[in-house]
Amino acid sequence: MLNNSVYLSPSFTSLMRAVIQRVSKASVSIDHILKASIGKGLLVLVGIEEADNDTDLEWLCSKIVQLRIFDDNNGVMNLSVQDISGEIMAVSQFTLHAKTKKGNRPSYIKAARPEQAIHLYNRFVERLTELIGREVKTGEFGAMMQIELVNDGPVTIIVDTREKE
């Protein structure tokens, strides 16, 4: 029996997603011209969905800068990027929202349209910059980019805003 309450399935909730890689260095180039580079820190690939908002952005940024994935003096992952004064490079990547259930060509229907995604991506970078107190390096939204990195560990963490619930 149905009632009059509103039910939002998981497909209608927001899901800002980040793939976070601990790196000893990383760089991004556009048309084979170096755009930005970092030393020890985090390379963050971020995917924005159409339902994402400032609450998702704030939660994700806080999570990223507080993740304890750098080794302390005892070799235990107990330090954050803030603790080590590390750098962050953030690159927008709509393909993180690829749906591959049907067929062999991924669908990106959940990825935010550029007019929304650009605003949230820029706010994402601004907020990370505020939280770590230094410039966050970036690629260029919508550009074909080449990313080079040395994954330190390797350590790769996937975080999405659905985990905040």
N, CA, C and O atoms as a DFTB+ gen file, in Angstrom:
660 C
 N C O
     1  1       0.836      -1.177       0.000
     2  2       0.000       0.000       0.000
     3  2       0.882       1.242       0.000
     4  3       1.835       1.323       0.775
     5  1       0.581       2.191      -0.844
     6  2       1.356       3.417      -0.935
     7  2       0.804       4.456       0.016
     8  3      -0.405       4.545       0.230
     9  1       1.694       5.231       0.576
    10  2       1.234       6.362       1.378
    11  2       1.582       7.650       0.646
    12  3       2.158       7.611      -0.442
    13  1       1.242       8.775       1.227
    14  2       1.457      10.054       0.565
    15  2       2.842      10.652       0.809
    16  3       3.125      11.748       0.324
    17  1       3.710       9.959       1.547
    18  2       5.040      10.506       1.807
    19  2       5.883      10.439       0.534
    20  3       5.653       9.603      -0.340
    21  1       6.844      11.322       0.453
    22  2       7.716      11.380      -0.713
    23  2       8.897      10.446      -0.475
    24  3       9.530      10.484       0.580
    25  1       9.179       9.626      -1.448
    26  2      10.308       8.716      -1.361
    27  2      11.317       9.116      -2.423
    28  3      10.989       9.201      -3.607
    29  1      12.541       9.360      -1.993
    30  2      13.608       9.646      -2.931
    31  2      14.518       8.439      -2.984
    32  3      15.161       8.089      -1.993
    33  1      14.572       7.813      -4.123
    34  2      15.454       6.663      -4.271
    35  2      16.888       7.152      -4.325
    36  3      17.122       8.332      -4.585
    37  1      17.861       6.270      -4.085
    38  2      19.258       6.686      -4.145
    39  2      19.623       7.343      -5.469
    40  3      20.547       8.156      -5.508
    41  1      18.926       7.017      -6.558
    42  2      19.256       7.613      -7.845
    43  2      18.898       9.095      -7.901
    44  3      19.365       9.795      -8.800
    45  1      18.089       9.593      -6.974
    46  2      17.717      11.001      -6.968
    47  2      18.493      11.811      -5.937
    48  3      18.348      13.032      -5.875
    49  1      19.311      11.151      -5.131
    50  2      20.127      11.893      -4.175
    51  2      21.423      12.317      -4.854
    52  3      21.818      11.744      -5.869
    53  1      22.070      13.308      -4.296
    54  2      23.293      13.804      -4.914
    55  2      24.456      12.859      -4.629
    56  3      24.441      12.083      -3.674
    57  1      25.445      12.951      -5.477
    58  2      26.608      12.082      -5.340
    59  2      27.825      12.768      -5.937
    60  3      28.273      12.408      -7.025
    61  1      28.355      13.745      -5.234
    62  2      29.620      14.340      -5.651
    63  2      30.688      13.310      -5.304
    64  3      30.724      12.795      -4.186
    65  1      31.547      13.017      -6.254
    66  2      32.521      11.931      -6.075
    67  2      33.926      12.454      -6.299
    68  3      34.162      13.288      -7.173
    69  1      34.860      11.949      -5.493
    70  2      36.274      12.301      -5.653
    71  2      37.129      11.047      -5.605
    72  3      36.930      10.175      -4.759
    73  1      38.077      10.971      -6.518
    74  2      39.127       9.966      -6.471
    75  2      40.367      10.720      -6.004
    76  3      40.854      11.628      -6.677
    77  1      40.862      10.325      -4.847
    78  2      41.951      11.039      -4.180
    79  2      43.190      10.150      -4.218
    80  3      43.176       9.019      -3.733
    81  1      44.250      10.679      -4.799
    82  2      45.480       9.920      -4.888
    83  2      46.591      10.654      -4.142
    84  3      46.848      11.835      -4.379
    85  1      47.239       9.928      -3.241
    86  2      48.396      10.476      -2.542
    87  2      49.561      10.418      -3.525
    88  3      49.903       9.352      -4.037
    89  1      50.162      11.574      -3.779
    90  2      51.212      11.636      -4.796
    91  2      52.492      12.242      -4.237
    92  3      52.468      13.043      -3.302
    93  1      53.604      11.841      -4.832
    94  2      54.857      12.524      -4.532
    95  2      55.049      13.682      -5.499
    96  3      55.787      14.623      -5.211
    97  1      54.373      13.610      -6.666
    98  2      54.308      14.730      -7.595
    99  2      53.213      14.442      -8.617
   100  3      52.866      13.289      -8.871
   101  1      52.680      15.512      -9.194
   102  2      51.661      15.394     -10.227
   103  2      51.684      16.660     -11.078
   104  3      52.070      17.735     -10.619
   105  1      51.260      16.500     -12.331
   106  2      51.172      17.663     -13.213
   107  2      50.022      17.464     -14.187
   108  3      49.587      16.344     -14.452
   109  1      49.547      18.578     -14.708
   110  2      48.501      18.550     -15.722
   111  2      48.943      19.453     -16.868
   112  3      49.387      20.583     -16.663
   113  1      48.809      18.921     -18.074
   114  2      49.164      19.664     -19.285
   115  2      47.963      19.727     -20.205
   116  3      47.114      18.835     -20.208
   117  1      47.904      20.799     -20.988
   118  2      46.864      20.976     -21.998
   119  2      47.582      21.277     -23.309
   120  3      48.385      22.206     -23.387
   121  1      47.287      20.484     -24.338
   122  2      47.981      20.619     -25.623
   123  2      49.492      20.551     -25.438
   124  3      50.240      21.287     -26.082
   125  1      49.929      19.670     -24.559
   126  2      51.339      19.415     -24.272
   127  2      52.050      20.615     -23.648
   128  3      53.278      20.690     -23.671
   129  1      51.285      21.551     -23.095
   130  2      51.854      22.693     -22.378
   131  2      51.495      22.547     -20.903
   132  3      50.323      22.405     -20.556
   133  1      52.499      22.582     -20.043
   134  2      52.281      22.416     -18.606
   135  2      51.367      23.510     -18.080
   136  3      51.649      24.698     -18.233
   137  1      50.260      23.095     -17.454
   138  2      49.305      24.039     -16.853
   139  2      49.596      24.228     -15.370
   140  3      49.563      25.350     -14.864
   141  1      49.883      23.121     -14.671
   142  2      50.124      23.186     -13.230
   143  2      50.855      21.931     -12.772
   144  3      50.793      20.883     -13.415
   145  1      51.546      22.063     -11.647
   146  2      52.206      20.896     -11.056
   147  2      52.262      21.068      -9.546
   148  3      52.223      22.182      -9.024
   149  1      52.353      19.942      -8.866
   150  2      52.498      19.941      -7.415
   151  2      53.563      18.928      -7.017
   152  3      53.920      18.034      -7.784
   153  1      54.053      19.094      -5.805
   154  2      54.940      18.109      -5.203
   155  2      54.099      17.187      -4.338
   156  3      52.999      16.793      -4.726
   157  1      54.610      16.846      -3.178
   158  2      53.932      15.921      -2.269
   159  2      52.561      16.461      -1.872
   160  3      52.430      17.607      -1.443
   161  1      51.553      15.621      -2.023
   162  2      50.205      16.051      -1.676
   163  2      49.149      15.143      -2.261
   164  3      49.305      13.923      -2.299
   165  1      48.063      15.760      -2.719
   166  2      46.908      15.015      -3.219
   167  2      46.532      15.463      -4.623
   168  3      46.443      16.659      -4.902
   169  1      46.314      14.497      -5.501
   170  2      45.666      14.738      -6.779
   171  2      44.218      14.319      -6.581
   172  3      43.938      13.166      -6.251
   173  1      43.298      15.257      -6.783
   174  2      41.880      14.993      -6.566
   175  2      41.139      15.126      -7.893
   176  3      41.082      16.207      -8.478
   177  1      40.575      14.020      -8.355
   178  2      39.701      14.032      -9.518
   179  2      38.291      14.136      -8.973
   180  3      37.885      13.307      -8.158
   181  1      37.533      15.136      -9.403
   182  2      36.208      15.368      -8.829
   183  2      35.136      15.322      -9.914
   184  3      35.260      15.943     -10.970
   185  1      34.088      14.570      -9.618
   186  2      32.937      14.478     -10.509
   187  2      31.722      15.074      -9.836
   188  3      31.438      14.785      -8.673
   189  1      31.001      15.915     -10.575
   190  2      29.852      16.631     -10.024
   191  2      28.585      16.163     -10.728
   192  3      28.523      16.128     -11.957
   193  1      27.568      15.801      -9.934
   194  2      26.272      15.393     -10.473
   195  2      25.313      16.566     -10.466
   196  3      25.533      17.571      -9.791
   197  1      24.246      16.417     -11.232
   198  2      23.250      17.485     -11.371
   199  2      22.576      17.846     -10.050
   200  3      22.143      18.986      -9.887
   201  1      22.473      16.921      -9.107
   202  2      21.783      17.196      -7.839
   203  2      22.719      17.721      -6.751
   204  3      22.263      18.001      -5.642
   205  1      24.018      17.861      -7.038
   206  2      24.974      18.310      -6.031
   207  2      24.753      19.769      -5.668
   208  3      24.257      20.562      -6.468
   209  1      25.137      20.105      -4.430
   210  2      24.923      21.463      -3.937
   211  2      26.063      21.853      -2.996
   212  3      27.023      21.101      -2.827
   213  1      25.948      23.028      -2.387
   214  2      27.000      23.536      -1.499
   215  2      27.206      22.669      -0.263
   216  3      28.318      22.607       0.261
   217  1      26.166      22.002       0.210
   218  2      26.306      21.110       1.368
   219  2      27.212      19.937       1.016
   220  3      28.079      19.557       1.803
   221  1      27.010      19.368      -0.165
   222  2      27.870      18.274      -0.628
   223  2      29.307      18.756      -0.773
   224  3      30.249      18.083      -0.352
   225  1      29.457      19.919      -1.368
   226  2      30.770      20.500      -1.597
   227  2      31.512      20.713      -0.287
   228  3      32.682      20.349      -0.171
   229  1      30.850      21.295       0.692
   230  2      31.478      21.566       1.985
   231  2      31.909      20.273       2.667
   232  3      33.020      20.181       3.188
   233  1      31.032      19.277       2.663
   234  2      31.358      18.000       3.299
   235  2      32.553      17.343       2.626
   236  3      33.460      16.857       3.302
   237  1      32.555      17.327       1.296
   238  2      33.621      16.671       0.555
   239  2      34.961      17.387       0.745
   240  3      35.985      16.734       0.946
   241  1      34.961      18.693       0.686
   242  2      36.206      19.443       0.886
   243  2      36.783      19.191       2.278
   244  3      37.985      18.970       2.423
   245  1      35.937      19.222       3.289
   246  2      36.404      18.949       4.653
   247  2      36.972      17.548       4.772
   248  3      38.006      17.345       5.407
   249  1      36.309      16.593       4.170
   250  2      36.775      15.204       4.206
   251  2      38.147      15.074       3.551
   252  3      39.035      14.409       4.084
   253  1      38.312      15.705       2.404
   254  2      39.572      15.608       1.665
   255  2      40.738      16.162       2.480
   256  3      41.765      15.496       2.613
   257  1      40.600      17.350       3.019
   258  2      41.735      17.962       3.722
   259  2      42.018      17.309       5.068
   260  3      43.107      17.478       5.617
   261  1      41.055      16.563       5.611
   262  2      41.256      15.915       6.904
   263  2      41.597      14.431       6.804
   264  3      41.902      13.799       7.815
   265  1      41.549      13.866       5.593
   266  2      41.883      12.442       5.438
   267  2      43.302      12.182       5.927
   268  3      44.249      12.835       5.487
   269  1      43.439      11.237       6.828
   270  2      44.750      10.913       7.397
   271  2      45.355       9.772       6.585
   272  3      45.229       8.598       6.934
   273  1      46.018      10.152       5.487
   274  2      46.567       9.142       4.582
   275  2      48.066       9.339       4.319
   276  3      48.624       8.733       3.404
   277  1      48.709      10.185       5.124
   278  2      50.156      10.368       5.026
   279  2      50.805       9.775       6.272
   280  3      50.254       9.841       7.371
   281  1      51.983       9.195       6.078
   282  2      52.670       8.510       7.169
   283  2      53.200       9.476       8.227
   284  3      53.720      10.547       7.915
   285  1      53.053       9.064       9.487
   286  2      53.679       9.787      10.585
   287  2      55.094       9.240      10.782
   288  3      55.571       8.459       9.958
   289  1      55.760       9.631      11.844
   290  2      57.140       9.174      12.092
   291  2      57.244       7.677      12.328
   292  3      58.329       7.106      12.216
   293  1      56.127       7.035      12.654
   294  2      56.120       5.583      12.881
   295  2      55.688       4.801      11.647
   296  3      55.514       3.584      11.715
   297  1      55.514       5.487      10.523
   298  2      55.112       4.809       9.297
   299  2      53.640       4.453       9.250
   300  3      53.228       3.610       8.453
   301  1      52.839       5.091      10.102
   302  2      51.402       4.839      10.153
   303  2      50.685       5.991       9.453
   304  3      51.006       7.157       9.684
   305  1      49.711       5.664       8.593
   306  2      48.946       6.719       7.930
   307  2      48.090       7.419       8.982
   308  3      47.000       6.967       9.330
   309  1      48.617       8.527       9.469
   310  2      47.983       9.221      10.583
   311  2      47.983      10.746      10.400
   312  3      47.558      11.483      11.290
   313  1      48.467      11.213       9.227
   314  2      48.577      12.646       8.988
   315  2      47.756      13.048       7.767
   316  3      47.615      12.278       6.817
   317  1      47.225      14.251       7.805
   318  2      46.444      14.775       6.674
   319  2      47.342      15.629       5.781
   320  3      48.491      15.908       6.122
   321  1      46.809      16.033       4.649
   322  2      47.533      16.933       3.750
   323  2      47.822      18.252       4.464
   324  3      48.854      18.876       4.217
   325  1      46.925      18.675       5.341
   326  2      47.168      19.888       6.146
   327  2      48.358      19.683       7.073
   328  3      49.218      20.555       7.193
   329  1      48.404      18.515       7.735
   330  2      49.462      18.230       8.699
   331  2      50.851      18.249       8.075
   332  3      51.817      18.644       8.728
   333  1      50.959      17.829       6.822
   334  2      52.274      17.759       6.176
   335  2      52.564      18.990       5.320
   336  3      53.593      19.052       4.647
   337  1      51.657      19.972       5.343
   338  2      51.760      21.163       4.480
   339  2      51.888      20.751       3.019
   340  3      52.668      21.328       2.261
   341  1      51.106      19.739       2.639
   342  2      51.131      19.237       1.269
   343  2      50.325      20.104       0.325
   344  3      49.618      21.023       0.741
   345  1      50.445      19.794      -0.938
   346  2      49.747      20.537      -1.971
   347  2      48.546      19.724      -2.468
   348  3      48.462      18.516      -2.250
   349  1      47.629      20.410      -3.133
   350  2      46.471      19.751      -3.737
   351  2      46.333      20.220      -5.173
   352  3      46.468      21.405      -5.474
   353  1      46.062      19.266      -6.053
   354  2      45.676      19.571      -7.425
   355  2      44.288      18.981      -7.624
   356  3      44.071      17.793      -7.382
   357  1      43.341      19.818      -8.069
   358  2      41.960      19.380      -8.292
   359  2      41.643      19.456      -9.778
   360  3      41.835      20.490     -10.418
   361  1      41.153      18.343     -10.315
   362  2      40.831      18.265     -11.734
   363  2      39.395      17.771     -11.880
   364  3      39.038      16.721     -11.346
   365  1      38.582      18.522     -12.599
   366  2      37.202      18.124     -12.850
   367  2      37.182      16.945     -13.811
   368  3      37.880      16.951     -14.826
   369  1      36.375      15.924     -13.488
   370  2      36.324      14.735     -14.332
   371  2      34.910      14.155     -14.331
   372  3      34.562      13.350     -13.467
   373  1      34.102      14.568     -15.304
   374  2      32.715      14.115     -15.368
   375  2      32.606      12.615     -15.590
   376  3      31.571      12.026     -15.278
   377  1      33.653      11.978     -16.124
   378  2      33.584      10.536     -16.386
   379  2      33.521       9.705     -15.111
   380  3      33.282       8.500     -15.179
   381  1      33.729      10.316     -13.957
   382  2      33.572       9.586     -12.696
   383  2      32.124       9.160     -12.482
   384  3      31.848       8.297     -11.648
   385  1      31.200       9.758     -13.228
   386  2      29.788       9.409     -13.104
   387  2      29.304       8.527     -14.255
   388  3      28.108       8.483     -14.547
   389  1      30.221       7.835     -14.898
   390  2      29.858       6.940     -15.995
   391  2      28.962       5.810     -15.489
   392  3      29.243       5.182     -14.468
   393  1      27.903       5.574     -16.212
   394  2      27.029       4.432     -15.948
   395  2      27.304       3.408     -17.041
   396  3      27.236       3.723     -18.229
   397  1      27.614       2.175     -16.632
   398  2      28.013       1.149     -17.599
   399  2      27.115      -0.082     -17.564
   400  3      27.471      -1.129     -18.104
   401  1      25.963       0.042     -16.935
   402  2      25.072      -1.106     -16.771
   403  2      24.577      -1.660     -18.108
   404  3      24.540      -2.874     -18.310
   405  1      24.199      -0.767     -19.011
   406  2      23.654      -1.204     -20.296
   407  2      24.661      -0.943     -21.403
   408  3      25.196       0.159     -21.522
   409  1      24.913      -1.952     -22.202
   410  2      25.795      -1.793     -23.351
   411  2      27.235      -1.551     -22.965
   412  3      27.634      -1.750     -21.818
   413  1      28.003      -1.120     -23.942
   414  2      29.432      -0.913     -23.741
   415  2      29.860       0.543     -23.852
   416  3      31.031       0.869     -23.655
   417  1      28.915       1.412     -24.165
   418  2      29.221       2.842     -24.225
   419  2      28.704       3.486     -22.946
   420  3      27.499       3.476     -22.693
   421  1      29.604       4.047     -22.134
   422  2      29.164       4.653     -20.874
   423  2      28.176       5.794     -21.100
   424  3      28.252       6.526     -22.087
   425  1      27.255       5.921     -20.161
   426  2      26.307       7.028     -20.157
   427  2      26.722       7.999     -19.055
   428  3      27.107       7.591     -17.959
   429  1      26.636       9.281     -19.366
   430  2      27.012      10.314     -18.401
   431  2      25.812      11.168     -18.030
   432  3      25.958      12.348     -17.711
   433  1      24.639      10.581     -18.070
   434  2      23.394      11.326     -17.856
   435  2      23.313      11.970     -16.478
   436  3      22.643      12.989     -16.316
   437  1      23.983      11.396     -15.481
   438  2      23.947      11.944     -14.119
   439  2      24.930      13.100     -13.913
   440  3      24.781      13.884     -12.976
   441  1      25.928      13.204     -14.786
   442  2      26.918      14.278     -14.638
   443  2      26.241      15.629     -14.843
   444  3      25.374      15.784     -15.704
   445  1      26.652      16.594     -14.041
   446  2      26.076      17.943     -14.133
   447  2      26.441      18.579     -15.471
   448  3      27.524      18.346     -16.008
   449  1      25.534      19.376     -15.993
   450  2      25.774      20.153     -17.206
   451  2      26.842      21.206     -16.886
   452  3      26.957      21.637     -15.739
   453  1      27.611      21.616     -17.877
   454  2      28.695      22.579     -17.626
   455  2      28.259      23.851     -16.901
   456  3      28.984      24.342     -16.037
   457  1      27.087      24.392     -17.239
   458  2      26.665      25.643     -16.599
   459  2      26.528      25.497     -15.079
   460  3      26.720      26.474     -14.355
   461  1      26.207      24.325     -14.594
   462  2      26.141      24.080     -13.151
   463  2      27.485      23.593     -12.619
   464  3      27.942      24.039     -11.566
   465  1      28.111      22.681     -13.346
   466  2      29.340      22.052     -12.881
   467  2      30.492      23.047     -12.745
   468  3      31.278      22.953     -11.802
   469  1      30.599      23.989     -13.664
   470  2      31.690      24.967     -13.601
   471  2      31.604      25.759     -12.297
   472  3      32.612      25.953     -11.618
   473  1      30.418      26.209     -11.956
   474  2      30.238      26.977     -10.712
   475  2      30.640      26.137      -9.498
   476  3      31.392      26.611      -8.647
   477  1      30.152      24.906      -9.409
   478  2      30.477      24.066      -8.250
   479  2      31.954      23.690      -8.220
   480  3      32.560      23.647      -7.150
   481  1      32.532      23.420      -9.376
   482  2      33.956      23.098      -9.433
   483  2      34.793      24.287      -8.943
   484  3      35.720      24.112      -8.152
   485  1      34.466      25.487      -9.410
   486  2      35.195      26.680      -8.963
   487  2      35.040      26.891      -7.458
   488  3      36.008      27.245      -6.785
   489  1      33.842      26.679      -6.923
   490  2      33.616      26.778      -5.475
   491  2      34.400      25.691      -4.734
   492  3      34.941      25.940      -3.656
   493  1      34.461      24.497      -5.306
   494  2      35.219      23.386      -4.733
   495  2      36.689      23.786      -4.578
   496  3      37.281      23.591      -3.516
   497  1      37.265      24.336      -5.625
   498  2      38.666      24.764      -5.588
   499  2      38.848      25.901      -4.583
   500  3      39.810      25.895      -3.816
   501  1      37.944      26.868      -4.579
   502  2      38.023      27.985      -3.624
   503  2      37.970      27.473      -2.187
   504  3      38.740      27.914      -1.334
   505  1      37.063      26.546      -1.929
   506  2      36.909      26.046      -0.558
   507  2      38.120      25.234      -0.117
   508  3      38.566      25.367       1.023
   509  1      38.661      24.394      -1.001
   510  2      39.887      23.667      -0.661
   511  2      41.020      24.640      -0.364
   512  3      41.789      24.434       0.575
   513  1      41.124      25.702      -1.165
   514  2      42.150      26.719      -0.959
   515  2      41.993      27.366       0.414
   516  3      42.978      27.558       1.128
   517  1      40.759      27.704       0.784
   518  2      40.499      28.293       2.097
   519  2      40.905      27.336       3.210
   520  3      41.508      27.751       4.200
   521  1      40.582      26.072       3.054
   522  2      40.831      25.096       4.119
   523  2      42.303      24.790       4.314
   524  3      42.737      24.592       5.449
   525  1      43.091      24.744       3.236
   526  2      44.514      24.423       3.412
   527  2      45.391      25.673       3.489
   528  3      46.573      25.584       3.822
   529  1      44.818      26.825       3.184
   530  2      45.558      28.063       3.329
   531  2      46.609      28.318       2.270
   532  3      47.515      29.124       2.486
   533  1      46.514      27.661       1.146
   534  2      47.416      27.905       0.017
   535  2      46.716      27.524      -1.279
   536  3      45.721      26.800      -1.272
   537  1      47.242      28.012      -2.374
   538  2      46.609      27.808      -3.677
   539  2      46.462      26.330      -4.020
   540  3      47.398      25.545      -3.864
   541  1      45.278      25.967      -4.488
   542  2      45.038      24.634      -5.034
   543  2      45.245      24.737      -6.537
   544  3      44.639      25.582      -7.196
   545  1      46.088      23.890      -7.068
   546  2      46.369      23.893      -8.503
   547  2      45.225      23.182      -9.229
   548  3      44.540      22.335      -8.656
   549  1      45.031      23.540     -10.493
   550  2      43.911      22.977     -11.245
   551  2      44.307      22.673     -12.685
   552  3      45.345      23.098     -13.191
   553  1      43.422      21.918     -13.304
   554  2      43.463      21.777     -14.745
   555  2      42.615      22.891     -15.324
   556  3      42.552      23.989     -14.769
   557  1      41.962      22.607     -16.440
   558  2      41.053      23.576     -17.048
   559  2      39.746      22.866     -17.350
   560  3      39.718      21.877     -18.083
   561  1      38.676      23.371     -16.789
   562  2      37.380      22.714     -16.930
   563  2      37.050      22.515     -18.406
   564  3      37.108      23.460     -19.193
   565  1      36.706      21.296     -18.774
   566  2      36.269      20.978     -20.126
   567  2      37.378      20.747     -21.134
   568  3      37.104      20.344     -22.265
   569  1      38.626      20.991     -20.751
   570  2      39.738      20.816     -21.683
   571  2      40.165      19.350     -21.737
   572  3      39.950      18.594     -20.790
   573  1      40.766      18.966     -22.844
   574  2      41.411      17.664     -22.950
   575  2      42.766      17.812     -22.274
   576  3      43.622      18.568     -22.734
   577  1      42.952      17.080     -21.176
   578  2      44.148      17.241     -20.350
   579  2      44.946      15.948     -20.293
   580  3      44.400      14.852     -20.421
   581  1      46.236      16.098     -20.099
   582  2      47.104      14.964     -19.828
   583  2      47.602      15.128     -18.399
   584  3      48.184      16.151     -18.039
   585  1      47.361      14.099     -17.592
   586  2      47.754      14.153     -16.187
   587  2      48.864      13.134     -15.963
   588  3      48.745      11.968     -16.339
   589  1      49.932      13.594     -15.350
   590  2      51.020      12.708     -14.960
   591  2      51.117      12.737     -13.448
   592  3      50.982      13.788     -12.820
   593  1      51.353      11.564     -12.873
   594  2      51.472      11.513     -11.425
   595  2      52.347      10.357     -10.997
   596  3      52.500       9.361     -11.705
   597  1      52.909      10.519      -9.830
   598  2      53.590       9.426      -9.159
   599  2      52.769       9.159      -7.909
   600  3      52.828       9.906      -6.932
   601  1      51.996       8.067      -7.961
   602  2      51.136       7.694      -6.844
   603  2      52.038       7.141      -5.757
   604  3      52.768       6.177      -5.984
   605  1      51.993       7.737      -4.593
   606  2      52.862       7.395      -3.471
   607  2      52.193       6.339      -2.616
   608  3      51.234       6.628      -1.900
   609  1      52.690       5.129      -2.685
   610  2      52.125       4.053      -1.874
   611  2      52.023       2.738      -2.628
   612  3      52.805       1.827      -2.356
   613  1      51.119       2.605      -3.538
   614  2      50.094       3.543      -3.982
   615  2      48.959       3.673      -2.962
   616  3      48.572       2.715      -2.293
   617  1      48.448       4.894      -2.877
   618  2      47.282       5.168      -2.037
   619  2      46.263       5.885      -2.908
   620  3      46.513       6.982      -3.406
   621  1      45.116       5.251      -3.081
   622  2      44.002       5.831      -3.837
   623  2      42.734       5.594      -3.036
   624  3      42.419       4.459      -2.677
   625  1      42.008       6.670      -2.758
   626  2      40.785       6.612      -1.963
   627  2      39.647       7.188      -2.800
   628  3      39.808       8.227      -3.441
   629  1      38.512       6.522      -2.795
   630  2      37.318       7.035      -3.468
   631  2      36.335       7.478      -2.382
   632  3      35.978       6.702      -1.495
   633  1      35.910       8.730      -2.467
   634  2      34.968       9.276      -1.500
   635  2      33.801       9.877      -2.276
   636  3      33.991      10.592      -3.260
   637  1      32.596       9.574      -1.814
   638  2      31.448      10.260      -2.401
   639  2      30.531      10.757      -1.312
   640  3      30.541      10.251      -0.190
   641  1      29.747      11.741      -1.649
   642  2      28.937      12.427      -0.641
   643  2      27.792      11.562      -0.119
   644  3      27.164      11.921       0.877
   645  1      27.513      10.460      -0.752
   646  2      26.489       9.564      -0.218
   647  2      26.934       9.008       1.129
   648  3      26.096       8.608       1.937
   649  1      28.235       8.978       1.382
   650  2      28.780       8.464       2.647
   651  2      28.472       9.372       3.825
   652  3      28.592       8.947       4.973
   653  1      28.077      10.616       3.566
   654  2      27.787      11.548       4.663
   655  2      26.470      11.250       5.329
   656  3      26.217      11.740       6.430
   657  1      25.628      10.469       4.702
   658  2      24.287      10.195       5.228
   659  2      24.279       9.067       6.230
   660  3      23.224       8.720       6.761
